[in-house]
């Protein structure tokens, strides 16, 4: 029989399951349900990221929560890095599911207001926070599973590619044949007048192959879920409402591998590229800032932002 505390928790769960939660995600499923009501929840320093660690479990959840589209500002990058470090500090946790409070989009990418007419003192700090986010995510001891229920363009694609495994919602389901409702993924920076940094462009090339990567970077291609699967940009497609549950299942598979062996194997593939960015961070930052402050690039960014306003 339940004691009074457990009865109260059960009543709270039943009430909550009848409502739309803050994240619209509280469901009676394996991945999201009563076990999460018994989890430890932590907000990031700026309140832009939430982490959940279920009692007695070794899989955590990292939820991006910067409405409306989780764009990556300096504060957002810093909060995600802090959340990763906080989860890593719990030695029981061996995997994390990266997801979004908005199922329509993982992240829209860099916050373009950081780039257009930028504060020249803030700009290098912003870029350093983005570099650090990549280093923390790509080099994490955790098995990171990307749960992509919607779009993941530009730096949102970076978040996905930095994961150990990526699951995306298929085009079937709510979106049906409507291309506007399908999720897309890719580095589309060229479309708004900038180029992906070398370390990110090379990650795309390593992920999908040289020729296809070169073409995708040049054209700023956004891939449908099915195309992304066919080129290896994502690892698995499921129906939209099954993405998070499927991500937990994969995360549990990763946790069955001895952690030292799993992380050492991961670093065999990634350490060279992590070390290269660490060694060249200052040069990369200087190049980025000079590029962004170029008058032609600023004009292109301004035109793209105006186009977005008219949509």
ChimeraX attribute file (.defattr): number of C-alpha atoms within 10 A of each C-alpha:
attribute: neighborCount
match mode: 1-to-1
recipient: residues
	/A:1	5
	/A:2	9
	/A:3	7
	/A:4	9
	/A:5	9
	/A:6	12
	/A:7	12
	/A:8	12
	/A:9	15
	/A:10	15
	/A:11	12
	/A:12	13
	/A:13	20
	/A:14	13
	/A:15	10
	/A:16	16
	/A:17	16
	/A:18	10
	/A:19	11
	/A:20	11
	/A:21	11
	/A:22	8
	/A:23	12
	/A:24	11
	/A:25	19
	/A:26	20
	/A:27	18
	/A:28	13
	/A:29	13
	/A:30	14
	/A:31	20
	/A:32	15
	/A:33	16
	/A:34	20
	/A:35	16
	/A:36	19
	/A:37	18
	/A:38	16
	/A:39	16
	/A:40	12
	/A:41	15
	/A:42	16
	/A:43	15
	/A:44	18
	/A:45	15
	/A:46	12
	/A:47	14
	/A:48	20
	/A:49	25
	/A:50	20
	/A:51	23
	/A:52	21
	/A:53	22
	/A:54	17
	/A:55	14
	/A:56	10
	/A:57	14
	/A:58	17
	/A:59	25
	/A:60	28
	/A:61	25
	/A:62	24
	/A:63	22
	/A:64	25
	/A:65	22
	/A:66	19
	/A:67	12
	/A:68	12
	/A:69	21
	/A:70	23
	/A:71	23
	/A:72	24
	/A:73	21
	/A:74	20
	/A:75	17
	/A:76	27
	/A:77	24
	/A:78	22
	/A:79	24
	/A:80	29
	/A:81	21
	/A:82	17
	/A:83	24
	/A:84	20
	/A:85	15
	/A:86	13
	/A:87	23
	/A:88	18
	/A:89	10
	/A:90	12
	/A:91	9
	/A:92	13
	/A:93	20
	/A:94	26
	/A:95	28
	/A:96	28
	/A:97	27
	/A:98	23
	/A:99	24
	/A:100	29
	/A:101	22
	/A:102	21
	/A:103	22
	/A:104	18
	/A:105	23
	/A:106	31
	/A:107	31
	/A:108	20
	/A:109	22
	/A:110	23
	/A:111	17
	/A:112	18
	/A:113	14
	/A:114	17
	/A:115	21
	/A:116	17
	/A:117	15
	/A:118	15
	/A:119	12
	/A:120	12
	/A:121	8
	/A:122	12
	/A:123	20
	/A:124	18
	/A:125	13
	/A:126	23
	/A:127	23
	/A:128	19
	/A:129	22
	/A:130	23
	/A:131	19
	/A:132	19
	/A:133	22
	/A:134	24
	/A:135	18
	/A:136	19
	/A:137	23
	/A:138	25
	/A:139	19
	/A:140	20
	/A:141	21
	/A:142	28
	/A:143	28
	/A:144	29
	/A:145	27
	/A:146	30
	/A:147	27
	/A:148	33
	/A:149	28
	/A:150	25
	/A:151	27
	/A:152	26
	/A:153	27
	/A:154	23
	/A:155	25
	/A:156	24
	/A:157	25
	/A:158	24
	/A:159	20
	/A:160	30
	/A:161	22
	/A:162	23
	/A:163	21
	/A:164	19
	/A:165	21
	/A:166	25
	/A:167	25
	/A:168	34
	/A:169	28
	/A:170	25
	/A:171	23
	/A:172	16
	/A:173	14
	/A:174	13
	/A:175	15
	/A:176	12
	/A:177	11
	/A:178	10
	/A:179	11
	/A:180	9
	/A:181	15
	/A:182	21
	/A:183	26
	/A:184	27
	/A:185	28
	/A:186	26
	/A:187	28
	/A:188	24
	/A:189	21
	/A:190	16
	/A:191	16
	/A:192	17
	/A:193	18
	/A:194	18
	/A:195	19
	/A:196	20
	/A:197	14
	/A:198	11
	/A:199	16
	/A:200	20
	/A:201	18
	/A:202	17
	/A:203	18
	/A:204	24
	/A:205	18
	/A:206	12
	/A:207	16
	/A:208	19
	/A:209	15
	/A:210	13
	/A:211	9
	/A:212	14
	/A:213	22
	/A:214	16
	/A:215	12
	/A:216	21
	/A:217	22
	/A:218	16
	/A:219	14
	/A:220	22
	/A:221	20
	/A:222	21
	/A:223	21
	/A:224	20
	/A:225	26
	/A:226	18
	/A:227	14
	/A:228	20
	/A:229	19
	/A:230	13
	/A:231	15
	/A:232	13
	/A:233	26
	/A:234	23
	/A:235	15
	/A:236	20
	/A:237	22
	/A:238	20
	/A:239	15
	/A:240	22
	/A:241	14
	/A:242	17
	/A:243	25
	/A:244	30
	/A:245	17
	/A:246	20
	/A:247	27
	/A:248	23
	/A:249	14
	/A:250	19
	/A:251	25
	/A:252	17
	/A:253	12
	/A:254	21
	/A:255	18
	/A:256	10
	/A:257	12
	/A:258	10
	/A:259	16
	/A:260	10
	/A:261	10
	/A:262	17
	/A:263	17
	/A:264	13
	/A:265	11
	/A:266	18
	/A:267	17
	/A:268	9
	/A:269	10
	/A:270	15
	/A:271	13
	/A:272	10
	/A:273	17
	/A:274	17
	/A:275	12
	/A:276	11
	/A:277	18
	/A:278	13
	/A:279	11
	/A:280	10
	/A:281	16
	/A:282	13
	/A:283	10
	/A:284	19
	/A:285	19
	/A:286	12
	/A:287	12
	/A:288	18
	/A:289	16
	/A:290	9
	/A:291	15
	/A:292	20
	/A:293	16
	/A:294	10
	/A:295	10
	/A:296	13
	/A:297	17
	/A:298	19
	/A:299	14
	/A:300	16
	/A:301	22
	/A:302	19
	/A:303	14
	/A:304	15
	/A:305	15
	/A:306	11
	/A:307	11
	/A:308	9
	/A:309	8
	/A:310	6
	/A:311	5
